[in-house]
């Protein structure tokens, strides 16, 4: 999983930083499983990036099992079993 969250550069791409931010929020309990994550436009505002970069970060979070897209809603937080 860590290879999805970091590449060989010193600074990971912004979409990876977004994924890491919400990953930490979920694993540290600031966002509980089942809670809605912010919509992509809010994530983009918070991280001062484009909506497409924000969406890419949220999609990566879903790819590693810590979010799920629900039709008609933003992503919801998940905390998969180890």
C-alpha positions as CSV (number, residue, x, y, z in Angstrom):
1,X,0.0,0.0,0.0
2,X,2.8,2.5,0.8
3,X,4.0,2.3,-2.8
4,X,0.6,3.8,-3.8
5,X,1.1,6.7,-1.4
6,X,4.6,7.7,-2.3
7,X,6.8,7.7,-5.3
8,X,10.6,8.1,-5.8
9,X,10.6,11.9,-5.7
10,X,11.2,13.8,-2.5
11,X,7.8,15.5,-2.7
12,X,4.9,13.3,-3.7
13,X,2.4,14.6,-6.2
14,X,-0.4,16.8,-4.8
15,X,-3.1,14.1,-5.4
16,X,-1.0,11.7,-3.3
17,X,-0.7,14.4,-0.5
18,X,-4.5,14.7,-0.6
19,X,-4.9,11.0,-0.3
20,X,-2.4,10.9,2.6
21,X,-4.2,13.7,4.4
22,X,-7.5,11.9,4.4
23,X,-5.9,8.6,5.1
24,X,-4.4,10.1,8.3
25,X,-7.7,11.7,9.2
26,X,-9.5,8.4,8.9
27,X,-6.8,6.2,10.6
28,X,-6.4,8.7,13.5
29,X,-10.1,8.9,14.1
30,X,-10.8,12.5,13.0
31,X,-13.0,11.2,10.3
32,X,-15.0,8.1,11.3
33,X,-15.9,5.2,9.0
34,X,-19.3,6.0,7.4
35,X,-18.8,9.8,7.5
36,X,-19.0,11.7,4.3
37,X,-15.7,13.1,3.1
38,X,-15.8,16.6,1.7
39,X,-16.9,17.0,-1.9
40,X,-14.1,17.3,-4.5
41,X,-14.6,21.1,-4.9
42,X,-14.2,21.5,-1.1
43,X,-11.1,19.3,-1.2
44,X,-9.7,21.4,-4.1
45,X,-10.3,24.6,-2.2
46,X,-8.7,23.3,1.0
47,X,-5.6,22.1,-0.8
48,X,-5.5,24.9,-3.3
49,X,-5.6,22.7,-6.3
50,X,-7.9,21.8,-9.2
51,X,-11.0,19.7,-8.8
52,X,-9.4,17.0,-11.0
53,X,-6.4,16.7,-8.7
54,X,-8.8,16.6,-5.7
55,X,-10.8,13.8,-7.4
56,X,-7.7,11.9,-8.2
57,X,-6.6,12.0,-4.6
58,X,-10.0,10.8,-3.4
59,X,-10.0,8.0,-6.1
60,X,-6.6,6.9,-4.8
61,X,-8.0,6.8,-1.2
62,X,-10.8,4.6,-2.5
63,X,-8.3,2.4,-4.4
64,X,-6.5,1.6,-1.2
65,X,-9.8,0.8,0.6
66,X,-10.3,3.9,2.8
67,X,-13.2,5.5,0.9
68,X,-16.1,4.6,-1.3
69,X,-18.0,6.7,-3.8
70,X,-21.7,6.6,-3.3
71,X,-23.8,7.7,-6.2
72,X,-25.4,11.1,-5.5
73,X,-23.0,11.8,-2.6
74,X,-19.3,12.5,-2.1
75,X,-17.1,9.7,-1.0
76,X,-17.7,8.1,2.4
77,X,-14.9,7.1,4.7
78,X,-14.1,3.4,5.3
79,X,-11.6,1.8,7.7
80,X,-10.9,-1.7,6.2
81,X,-10.0,-4.5,8.5
82,X,-6.2,-5.2,8.7
